[in-house]
Amino acid sequence: MNDYAVQLDHIIIFAQSIGIGFLIGVEREQHKEAIAGIRTFALISIAGTLSGYVLKMGQYPFITIVMALVIGTSLIVAQWQKSNHCQTDPNTTSVIAGIITFGLGFMLWFGHNILVAAIAIATTAILYFRAELHSVPNKLSRQDITSFFLFAAIAFVLLPVLPNTTYGPYNVINPYQIGWLVVLISGISLAGYLAIRLLGKKKGILVIGFFGGLVSTTATTMVYSRHTAKQPSFMPEAVVIIMLSNLVLFLRIVAVTAIFESSVLTSLAPGLLGGLLLGIAYIFWLLRRFKPNKDKEAPEFKIENPTELKAAISFALIFAGVLLLVAWMNDTFQAEGVYIAAFISGLTDVDAITLSSLRLVSTGNIDASIATNAILVAYIANLIFKYGLTVALGTKELQLHIGGGFLLSLIGILLAWFFLS
């Protein structure tokens, strides 16, 4: 690489550093009590990147420690002076944010740009949503908090000690991997559950639809189908919520596949993308046709905490059972057997068959193409089941519009599946 290219790479790193400082600084600028704003945080991030550059050049290795101490001390002194001058309690948030910003700028030299960006965004979100985070203890029940402790115990205490070896028929039962997948799925559902509890119905139907899809598309479909029978005027909003929650399931499948067995993503993505695009187009059409109130308060969405021990154990047992069933069906009936198992399992739960198929690909029991087909079959079966819920619980008008949306998603899946896979 020539000197020009090297310097260009360095400029890009410093530009990213400025962007990180700017991002966090914009949030801090909104608070009168903050001791630093856009300019200061941008400079702090540049200082961190500059210290990393000096260290990478192999000169003055102590410079990073010195600069960190100077910046940290300066922030603390500034905070102390502001607190005394304004007669307010000291607020250490900006001090800690400044130290984190310095560290993120420093990290850019070590090839972890995506990680740095993710931490910067997460830091900004934590700072920005301070009011919502302060209200967390008041919006969570004692049972919720207990469930979170149990989830943490499973993730950080039990999971590391589970044996990472295979057992049982077909050598597909691995306690560590089952535990890891339980933590993964519970974590995704937990994110949606927390969002719904903290944001609630006050944030409108789009929020309920999106995060309801993270928690449980089946529960979301059931709750809002039933509500239209009690309040038919809520039909346009219910259609948007149900459709959006089921489109989020596409994103769940993509995320799980990318994390657990990314080799399947190439063949799986076209079918999912086709269904997703037509589904999104249908939602836009609904918004233009019925003009549902996107900020309208939805009825309370009551659902079990996904991190409760009973839910975690149930999913682990279901996953292990589906895993053995799919392996046996593949051994006995080849690909057709896998598809039958996928359809039956997918009627009520897509996660278990998705993870089972990916697991069997990683162990070499089935091909990626069979896993792709099985996951798409499971999704189609799940759409059929949830349409049955709207027929059993909702109004005829809801059935008509949900049926049209599901049919469009199905057409998108099939077209992309046959022509792009």
N, C-alpha and C positions, 0 to 999 in steps of 0.2 A: 504494500500500500504506500503510495507516494505521500509527501509531506502535506500537500493540499487536501487530500482525502482525510488524513489524520486530523488536521485542524478543523475540517468540516464536521467530523464526528464529535470533536470537542465542543464546537459551537452548539451542536444539537443538544448535547448533554446540559450545557449551561442554559439553553433555551427551555428545556424541560424543567430545570431547577427554578427558573423564574416563574414558569407556569404553576408549579407547586406552591411557591410562596404567594403568588397572586391569588390562587384558589383559597387558601386558608386565610390570607389577609383580608379578602373581600368579606368573609364572614365576620372576622373580628372587627372590621371597620364599622359594623352596624351597632356595636355596643359602646355606649359612652364611657363605661367603666374600664374598657380595654386599654392597655398601656401601649398597644402597637396596632398598626393598620396595614394597608396594602404595601406601602413602601418598605416598612420595617421588616415585614415577614418575607418579602421578596429578597431583601438584602440578607436576611438570616439564612435563607435557603441557598443563596449564592455563596455565602461564607462557608456553609457546609460543603458545597461542591468544590469550592476553591481549596479547602483543606484536604479534601479527597484527592484533588489533582496533585497537590504538592506531595502527599504521601505516595501516590502512584508513581510519581517521578523519582521516588527513592531519596528525596531530600527532606531534611528537617522532619523526621517522623513524629516529633513531639508537637508539631504545629496544630494538629487536630485537637489534642487535649487542651492546649493553651487557648485556642479560639473558642472551644466549647465552654471553657471556664469563664472566659471574658464575657461571652454572650449571655450565659446563664446568670452570672453575677450582675450584669447590667440590667437584665430583665427583673431580677429580684429587687435591686435597688430602686428601679423605676416604679415597681409596684408598691414598694414600701413608702416612697415619697408621695405617690398619688394617694395612698390610703391615708397618710397623715394629713395631707393638704385638704382632702375632701371629707375627712372625718368618716370614712367608710371602712367596713370590714375588708381585710385583704382578700383579693380574688386571685388565686394562683392559676386559674385556667389559662390565661394568656402566656404565663411563664412556661407552663408545661407544653402548650401548643408551640411556642417558640423553640423549645429544646427538640421537640419531635420534628419540626420543620428543618432544623439544622441537621438532624440525623438523616432525614429523607434526602436532603441535598447531598450529603456525604455518600449515601448508599448508591447513588446513580453511577458511580465509577466502578461498581462491582457487578454490572450486567443483570441487575434485577429490576429493570425499568417497569415491568408490569406490576410487580409486587409493590414498588414504590408508589405507583399511580393508585393502586387499590388502597394502600394505607392512607394516602393523602385524601382520597375521596371519603373513606370511612371516617377519618379524623374530622373533616369538614362537616360531615353529616352529624357526628356526635356533638360538635359545637353548635350547629344550627338548630338541631331539635332538642335543645336543652329543656324547654318547657315541657315537651312531651315526655322526655326521659325523667324529669323530676316527678312527673305524675304517675310513673310506672307503679310504685308500691301501692298507690291508692286504687289502681285499676286491676290489679291482680289479686286473686283470692289466695288464702293460705294454702289451699290445695294446689294451686298453680305453682307457687314458690316451692312447695315440697316436691312437686313433680320435676321442677327444674334441677333441684339438688340430686334427685335420683338419676336424671338424664346425665348430669355432670359426672356422677359416680360411675355410670355405665361407660361413658365416653373416655374418662381419664383414669379410672381405677380398674374396672373390670375388663375392658377391651384389651389393654396391653398385656394382660396375663392369660388371655384365652389362647389355647394351643393353635398354632398355625400349621396344622396338618390335616389331611383329608381322611375321612372315615366313611363307612357304610358302602352300600352297593354303588357301583360305578365311580367310586372315589370322588364324589362331588360335594360331600358335606364337610365344610371347613368352618369350625366354630369361630375362628378369628374373622374370617371374611363375612360370615353371617352377621356377627356383631358389628362389624364396620359398616355394613350396608344398612342395618337397623339404625345406627347412629346417623348415617347420611340421610335416609328418608325421613327420620324423625326430625332432623335438623331443618330440612326444607319445609316440612309441615309446621314446625315450630315458628319459623320466620313468618309464615302467613297467619298463624294463630295469634302471635304477638301483635302483628300489624292490625288485625281486626279488633283485638281487645283494646289497643291503645288509640287507634284512629276511629274505629267504630263506624256506626251508620252515618255519623255526621259528615263524613268525608265523601259520601255519594256512591252511586251505583258502580262506577268504574273501579273504584278502590275495592269495594266489596267483591266484585267479579274477579278482579285480578288475584287478590289475596285469598279469596275463597277457593280459587283454583289451586293455590299452593297447599292449602289445608286438606280439602277433600272436594273433588268435583261432584261426587255422588251426594254428599250432604248438602252442598250448595244447590244442586238441582232439586233435591227433595224439598228443602225449606221454601224456596221461592216458587216452586210449582204449587205447593200447598197454599201459599199465601195468595196466589191469584184466584183460587177458588173462594177465598174469604173476601178478597178485595179485587174484583175484576179490573178496576181502573189502573191497577199497578202492573198490568200485563206488559206494556212496552218496556218498563224498567226491568221486569223479571226476565224478559227475553234477552236483553243485553247482558244482564248478570250471568245467566246460565250459559249463553254462548261464549262470553269472555272467559269464564272459569274453565270451560272445556277446551278453549284454545290454549290456555296456560298449561294444560296437560301436555301439549306438544313440547313446550319449553322444558317442562320437567323431564320428559323422556330424553331430549337432546342433552340436557345437563348431566343426567345420570350416565348416559352412554359415553359422553366425552370424558367423564371422570373415571368410569370403571373399565370400559373397553372401547377406546376411540377408534379401533380398526373397523368397527361396525358402522360408524357414523357416516362414512362415505356412501354406503349403500342405503342407509336408513334415511338420511337427510332429504333426498328428493321427495319421497312420499309424504313425510311430515311437512315439508315446505309447501307442497301443493295444497294439502288440506288447510294449512295455516293461512295461506294467502287468500284462498276463497272464503274462508271463515271470517277473516278481517274485512274483506270486501262486503260481506253480508252484514256485518256489524255497522259499517259506515252507511250502508243502505238503510238499515233500521233507524239509525240516528237521524237521517234525512227524511225518511218517510213518516215516522211516528213522532219525531222530535221529543223523545223522552227527556225528562229533567235529569241531567247527569249529576246534579247536586241534591236530588231528592233523597230524603231520609228513607232508608230501607228498614224493614222490620229487623229486630235483633236477631243476629246469627249465632245461635247457641250451638256449641260443638264441644266435644270432649277434648281436653288438652292432649295433643298427640305425643307428648313425652311421658305420659303416665305409664307406670310399669306394666300395667295390664295390656295397654296398647302395644308397647314395645315387644313384649313376650308373644302376643298374638301374631304380630307381623313376622317375627322370627320363625315361629312354628309354621305359619302359612308359607313363607318363603322356602323353608326346608322341604315342606310337603310338595310344593309345586316343582321344586328343583328335582326331586326324586321322580315325580310323575313325568316330567318332560324327558328326563334321561331314559326312563323305562319305555315311554312311548316312542322315542327315537330309536331305541334298540330293537323294539318289537315291530313297529310299523313304519319305521324310517320317517321321512319328512312329514308325511301325511299325519302321522301320530302326533308329532309336535304341534301341528296346526290345530288339531282337534283339542289338545290340551290347552293351547293358547286361547282358543275361542271360549272354552269353558271357564278358564281362570279369568280371562279378561272381562267376562260379564260383570263381575263385581269389583275387580282390582287389577289395574294395569301394572302397578309397580312390581308386584311379585313375579309376574311372568316376564317382564322386561329384565329384571335383575337375574332371574333364573336363566334366561336365554343368553345374556351376556356372560354369565358365569360359565355356562357350558361351552361357549366359544373360547374363553380363556383356558379351559382345561382340555380343549381339543375334541370334545364329545360331539359338537355339531359345527357346521360351517357358518360363516358370517351371513351368507345369503339366507340360510334357514332361519337364523335368529332374526334377521330383518323382517322376513315374511311373518314370523310368529308374532313379533311386536306389533306390526301393522294389523294383523288379524285380531289381536287382543284389543287394540284400540277401536277397531270397527265393532267388535262385540260389545265393548263398553258403551259406545254410542247407542247401540240398539237397546241395551239395558236402561240407559238413562232416558231415552225416548219413551220407553215403557213407563218410567216413573212419571213423566209429564202427562202421559195418557191416563194413568191411574189417579193422579193427584191434582192436575191442573185443569184449566178451562179449555174448551175446544179451540179457541183462538190462540192460546199459548201452544197447544199441540201443533197447530198449523204452522206457526212461525218457527218453532223449534225444529219441527220436522224438516222445514225448508232449509234451515241453517245446517242441520246435521247432514242432510242430503248433499248440500254443496260441498261440505268438508269431505264427505265420502267420495264424491266425484273427483275432487282435487287430489285426494290420496291415490285413488285408482289410476287416474291419468298419469300422474307423476311416477307412480309405481311401475306401470307397464312401459312407459316411454322413456323414462330417464334412468331407471335403475339398471 
